[in-house]
Amino acid sequence: MLLALLVAPASCQREERDLTGSVPEKPVPGIEQSVLHPGDGNNPAPARSKYEETAFDVAEGKRLFQWFNCSGCHFNGGGGIGPALMDDKWFYGSSIENIVATIKEGRPNGMPSFKGLVPEKQVWQLAAYVRSVGGFVAKDVAPSRNDDLNAAPAENRAPTPSPFNGKGP
Protein backbone atom coordinates (compact mmCIF):
# COMPACT_ATOMS: atom_id res chain seq x y z
CA MET A 1 0.00 0.00 0.00
CA LEU A 2 2.85 2.36 0.89
CA LEU A 3 4.58 1.56 -2.38
CA ALA A 4 1.40 2.40 -4.33
CA LEU A 5 1.15 5.78 -2.58
CA LEU A 6 4.75 6.59 -3.48
CA VAL A 7 4.43 5.53 -7.14
CA ALA A 8 1.04 7.17 -7.84
CA PRO A 9 2.21 10.85 -7.90
CA ALA A 10 5.12 9.98 -10.18
CA SER A 11 2.77 8.42 -12.74
CA CYS A 12 0.65 11.55 -13.14
CA GLN A 13 1.87 13.86 -15.87
CA ARG A 14 0.62 17.39 -16.19
CA GLU A 15 1.24 19.75 -19.02
CA GLU A 16 3.87 22.36 -18.38
CA ARG A 17 2.76 25.94 -18.85
CA ASP A 18 5.21 28.50 -20.12
CA LEU A 19 4.31 31.67 -18.25
CA THR A 20 7.40 33.58 -19.32
CA GLY A 21 6.01 34.58 -22.71
CA SER A 22 8.78 33.00 -24.75
CA VAL A 23 8.20 32.59 -28.46
CA PRO A 24 9.00 29.61 -30.68
CA GLU A 25 12.64 28.96 -31.50
CA LYS A 26 12.35 29.31 -35.25
CA PRO A 27 11.34 32.67 -36.73
CA VAL A 28 8.17 32.99 -38.74
CA PRO A 29 8.97 32.98 -42.45
CA GLY A 30 7.51 35.54 -44.81
CA ILE A 31 3.97 35.15 -46.03
CA GLU A 32 3.71 31.92 -47.98
CA GLN A 33 1.05 30.94 -50.43
CA SER A 34 -0.76 27.68 -49.83
CA VAL A 35 0.01 24.52 -51.74
CA LEU A 36 -3.73 24.05 -52.07
CA HIS A 37 -4.87 23.42 -55.63
CA PRO A 38 -8.39 22.69 -56.86
CA GLY A 39 -9.04 18.97 -56.70
CA ASP A 40 -5.80 18.20 -54.86
CA GLY A 41 -6.46 16.14 -51.74
CA ASN A 42 -2.79 15.48 -50.95
CA ASN A 43 -1.96 18.48 -48.79
CA PRO A 44 1.01 17.98 -46.45
CA ALA A 45 0.28 17.84 -42.74
CA PRO A 46 1.18 21.16 -41.08
CA ALA A 47 3.83 21.28 -38.37
CA ARG A 48 2.82 21.33 -34.70
CA SER A 49 3.84 24.08 -32.33
CA LYS A 50 4.09 24.05 -28.55
CA TYR A 51 1.08 26.37 -28.40
CA GLU A 52 -1.11 23.73 -30.06
CA GLU A 53 -0.12 21.07 -27.57
CA THR A 54 -1.38 22.69 -24.36
CA ALA A 55 -5.02 23.20 -23.53
CA PHE A 56 -4.11 26.36 -21.61
CA ASP A 57 -2.69 28.16 -24.67
CA VAL A 58 -5.59 27.11 -26.91
CA ALA A 59 -8.11 28.24 -24.28
CA GLU A 60 -6.28 31.57 -23.96
CA GLY A 61 -6.49 31.89 -27.74
CA LYS A 62 -10.24 31.30 -27.53
CA ARG A 63 -10.57 34.02 -24.91
CA LEU A 64 -8.50 36.42 -27.03
CA PHE A 65 -10.56 35.56 -30.13
CA GLN A 66 -13.64 36.86 -28.30
CA TRP A 67 -11.85 39.82 -26.70
CA PHE A 68 -10.40 41.08 -29.98
CA ASN A 69 -13.81 40.61 -31.67
CA CYS A 70 -12.51 38.20 -34.29
CA SER A 71 -16.05 36.78 -34.27
CA GLY A 72 -17.23 40.07 -35.76
CA CYS A 73 -15.83 38.97 -39.13
CA HIS A 74 -15.34 35.22 -38.77
CA PHE A 75 -18.69 34.54 -37.02
CA ASN A 76 -17.28 32.03 -34.47
CA GLY A 77 -15.40 30.23 -37.23
CA GLY A 78 -18.34 29.75 -39.59
CA GLY A 79 -17.33 32.56 -41.93
CA GLY A 80 -19.20 35.69 -42.86
CA ILE A 81 -17.36 38.87 -43.71
CA GLY A 82 -14.11 36.96 -43.11
CA PRO A 83 -13.44 33.43 -44.36
CA ALA A 84 -14.64 30.33 -42.56
CA LEU A 85 -12.17 28.77 -40.15
CA MET A 86 -13.97 25.44 -39.73
CA ASP A 87 -12.94 23.82 -43.00
CA ASP A 88 -9.62 22.54 -44.30
CA LYS A 89 -9.41 24.69 -47.44
CA TRP A 90 -7.48 27.86 -46.64
CA PHE A 91 -6.18 30.31 -49.24
CA TYR A 92 -2.98 31.14 -47.37
CA GLY A 93 -2.34 27.76 -45.76
CA SER A 94 -3.43 26.26 -42.46
CA SER A 95 -0.03 25.89 -40.82
CA ILE A 96 0.36 27.80 -37.59
CA GLU A 97 3.19 29.84 -39.12
CA ASN A 98 0.91 31.00 -41.94
CA ILE A 99 -1.86 31.90 -39.50
CA VAL A 100 0.59 33.88 -37.38
CA ALA A 101 1.78 35.69 -40.53
CA THR A 102 -1.84 36.45 -41.44
CA ILE A 103 -2.57 37.91 -38.00
CA LYS A 104 0.60 39.99 -37.96
CA GLU A 105 0.75 41.13 -41.59
CA GLY A 106 -2.92 41.05 -42.58
CA ARG A 107 -4.24 40.03 -46.00
CA PRO A 108 -5.38 42.08 -48.98
CA ASN A 109 -9.00 43.22 -49.12
CA GLY A 110 -10.02 42.28 -45.61
CA MET A 111 -7.80 41.06 -42.78
CA PRO A 112 -6.10 44.01 -41.08
CA SER A 113 -2.55 43.83 -39.74
CA PHE A 114 -2.17 43.48 -35.98
CA LYS A 115 1.62 43.77 -36.01
CA GLY A 116 2.76 45.70 -32.95
CA LEU A 117 -0.77 45.75 -31.50
CA VAL A 118 -0.95 42.22 -30.13
CA PRO A 119 1.93 40.72 -28.10
CA GLU A 120 3.84 37.89 -29.80
CA LYS A 121 2.70 35.17 -27.38
CA GLN A 122 -0.94 36.16 -27.79
CA VAL A 123 -0.60 36.00 -31.59
CA TRP A 124 0.62 32.40 -31.27
CA GLN A 125 -2.20 31.55 -28.84
CA LEU A 126 -4.76 33.03 -31.24
CA ALA A 127 -3.27 31.01 -34.09
CA ALA A 128 -3.44 27.83 -32.00
CA TYR A 129 -7.13 28.46 -31.28
CA VAL A 130 -7.85 29.18 -34.95
CA ARG A 131 -6.28 25.83 -35.82
CA SER A 132 -8.47 24.15 -33.17
CA VAL A 133 -11.58 25.61 -34.82
CA GLY A 134 -10.49 23.94 -38.06
CA GLY A 135 -9.94 20.64 -36.25
CA PHE A 136 -6.14 20.66 -36.61
CA VAL A 137 -5.30 20.11 -32.92
CA ALA A 138 -5.79 17.09 -30.67
CA LYS A 139 -9.27 16.60 -29.21
CA ASP A 140 -8.01 16.71 -25.61
CA VAL A 141 -6.41 20.12 -26.25
CA ALA A 142 -9.29 21.79 -28.11
CA PRO A 143 -11.62 23.87 -25.94
CA SER A 144 -15.20 22.78 -25.46
CA ARG A 145 -18.35 24.81 -26.02
CA ASN A 146 -18.69 28.32 -24.67
CA ASP A 147 -20.46 28.59 -21.34
CA ASP A 148 -23.23 30.64 -22.96
CA LEU A 149 -23.98 27.82 -25.44
CA ASN A 150 -24.54 25.18 -22.75
CA ALA A 151 -28.05 24.26 -21.60
CA ALA A 152 -27.29 25.17 -17.97
CA PRO A 153 -25.13 28.01 -16.69
CA ALA A 154 -21.52 27.22 -15.86
CA GLU A 155 -20.76 26.29 -12.28
CA ASN A 156 -19.09 29.62 -11.60
CA ARG A 157 -22.12 31.52 -12.95
CA ALA A 158 -24.90 29.49 -11.33
CA PRO A 159 -26.75 31.11 -8.43
CA THR A 160 -25.46 30.06 -5.03
CA PRO A 161 -27.93 27.61 -3.48
CA SER A 162 -29.03 28.02 0.10
CA PRO A 163 -27.48 25.49 2.51
CA PHE A 164 -29.50 22.38 3.27
CA ASN A 165 -29.64 21.47 6.95
CA GLY A 166 -30.69 17.86 6.39
CA LYS A 167 -34.12 18.23 7.98
CA GLY A 168 -37.25 17.56 5.99
CA PRO A 169 -40.12 20.02 5.49
C-alpha atoms as one frame of an Amber mdcrd trajectory, in Angstrom:
protein
   0.000   0.000   0.000   2.849   2.355   0.893   4.579   1.560  -2.379   1.400
   2.400  -4.330   1.145   5.778  -2.584   4.747   6.586  -3.481   4.432   5.529
  -7.142   1.039   7.168  -7.838   2.214  10.852  -7.898   5.119   9.976 -10.179
   2.767   8.420 -12.738   0.650  11.550 -13.142   1.870  13.859 -15.867   0.621
  17.391 -16.191   1.238  19.746 -19.018   3.874  22.355 -18.381   2.764  25.942
 -18.854   5.210  28.504 -20.125   4.308  31.666 -18.248   7.399  33.577 -19.324
   6.006  34.575 -22.708   8.778  33.001 -24.750   8.197  32.594 -28.461   9.005
  29.612 -30.683  12.636  28.963 -31.500  12.352  29.310 -35.246  11.342  32.665
 -36.734   8.167  32.988 -38.739   8.974  32.983 -42.450   7.513  35.536 -44.808
   3.973  35.146 -46.031   3.709  31.921 -47.977   1.052  30.942 -50.426  -0.763
  27.682 -49.831   0.014  24.524 -51.735  -3.730  24.054 -52.065  -4.870  23.422
 -55.627  -8.387  22.687 -56.865  -9.043  18.966 -56.701  -5.796  18.204 -54.865
  -6.460  16.142 -51.735  -2.789  15.479 -50.954  -1.958  18.482 -48.789   1.009
  17.984 -46.451   0.282  17.845 -42.741   1.177  21.160 -41.082   3.826  21.281
 -38.374   2.816  21.333 -34.700   3.838  24.084 -32.332   4.090  24.048 -28.554
   1.081  26.369 -28.403  -1.113  23.729 -30.058  -0.122  21.067 -27.567  -1.382
  22.686 -24.363  -5.021  23.205 -23.534  -4.112  26.356 -21.606  -2.694  28.158
 -24.666  -5.585  27.109 -26.911  -8.113  28.242 -24.276  -6.281  31.571 -23.958
  -6.488  31.894 -27.737 -10.238  31.296 -27.534 -10.567  34.024 -24.911  -8.503
  36.422 -27.029 -10.564  35.557 -30.130 -13.644  36.857 -28.296 -11.854  39.824
 -26.699 -10.404  41.078 -29.984 -13.810  40.613 -31.670 -12.508  38.197 -34.291
 -16.050  36.776 -34.274 -17.225  40.074 -35.758 -15.830  38.970 -39.126 -15.338
  35.216 -38.770 -18.690  34.537 -37.016 -17.279  32.034 -34.465 -15.403  30.226
 -37.226 -18.338  29.749 -39.590 -17.328  32.557 -41.932 -19.198  35.686 -42.860
 -17.363  38.874 -43.711 -14.108  36.955 -43.106 -13.443  33.432 -44.356 -14.643
  30.328 -42.556 -12.165  28.770 -40.152 -13.973  25.441 -39.732 -12.941  23.815
 -42.996  -9.618  22.542 -44.304  -9.410  24.690 -47.443  -7.484  27.861 -46.637
  -6.180  30.314 -49.238  -2.981  31.145 -47.371  -2.339  27.761 -45.755  -3.432
  26.264 -42.463  -0.033  25.887 -40.815   0.363  27.802 -37.587   3.193  29.845
 -39.119   0.909  31.002 -41.941  -1.860  31.901 -39.503   0.595  33.884 -37.379
   1.783  35.686 -40.526  -1.837  36.454 -41.439  -2.574  37.910 -37.999   0.599
  39.988 -37.961   0.750  41.134 -41.590  -2.923  41.048 -42.578  -4.240  40.029
 -45.995  -5.375  42.082 -48.979  -9.001  43.218 -49.116 -10.021  42.280 -45.614
  -7.802  41.060 -42.782  -6.101  44.015 -41.079  -2.555  43.825 -39.739  -2.170
  43.481 -35.977   1.617  43.771 -36.014   2.762  45.701 -32.951  -0.774  45.750
 -31.504  -0.950  42.216 -30.126   1.928  40.722 -28.103   3.838  37.890 -29.796
   2.702  35.171 -27.385  -0.942  36.156 -27.794  -0.601  35.995 -31.590   0.616
  32.398 -31.271  -2.203  31.548 -28.840  -4.758  33.025 -31.240  -3.275  31.007
 -34.092  -3.438  27.827 -32.000  -7.125  28.460 -31.282  -7.852  29.175 -34.953
  -6.279  25.828 -35.816  -8.466  24.153 -33.170 -11.577  25.611 -34.819 -10.491
  23.942 -38.062  -9.941  20.637 -36.254  -6.141  20.663 -36.614  -5.303  20.111
 -32.920  -5.785  17.090 -30.671  -9.267  16.604 -29.208  -8.009  16.711 -25.614
  -6.409  20.118 -26.250  -9.286  21.788 -28.115 -11.617  23.869 -25.937 -15.199
  22.778 -25.462 -18.354  24.811 -26.015 -18.695  28.321 -24.672 -20.460  28.590
 -21.341 -23.226  30.644 -22.963 -23.976  27.819 -25.441 -24.538  25.180 -22.752
 -28.045  24.259 -21.596 -27.292  25.166 -17.968 -25.125  28.005 -16.687 -21.516
  27.221 -15.863 -20.764  26.293 -12.279 -19.087  29.615 -11.602 -22.125  31.521
 -12.952 -24.903  29.492 -11.330 -26.746  31.109  -8.431 -25.459  30.064  -5.028
 -27.932  27.605  -3.484 -29.025  28.017   0.102 -27.484  25.491   2.506 -29.501
  22.379   3.274 -29.636  21.472   6.948 -30.692  17.858   6.391 -34.117  18.235
   7.983 -37.252  17.555   5.988 -40.123  20.020   5.487
